Amino acid sequence: MELHLDSLISQGSYLAGSGDSRDWECGITHQVKIIDLCEYLQKLLQEVPRIYFLKIDIEGAEFEIMHKLLDLDLHEKIEYIACETHERYFSDGEQKISDLRAHIASKNAKNILLDWI
């Protein structure tokens, strides 16, 4: 599902497009600013030489972010990355985790822990 920043809703830690079919039972909404984590890290790394620890727990968005983080070689400037994967939320979750593990291996990234709970 493609998400558009101007039509997102969230309940707890869930973020979805306004076309999501879930039945939302909330009467209060809040607008929040959404940022691109990799873009933020790139800017931060212009100010600091290294990031010691990054924990990623994004309820399903971690696959896209981790692939981008690896493509941009940002993992090379982060000492440890702990990522809680949520492949159980996807019908193709086993393929998603397999693809991510292969991408990590192709980058020879030894600083990424995917079994974080």
PyMOL commands that set and color helices and strands:
alter all, ss='L'
color gray80, all
select helices_A, chain A and resi 5-7+37-47+62-71+74-77+87-89+93-106
alter helices_A, ss='H'
color red, helices_A
select strands_A, chain A and resi 8-11+14-17+51-56+78-83+112-113
alter strands_A, ss='S'
color yellow, strands_A
deselect
rebuild
show_as cartoon
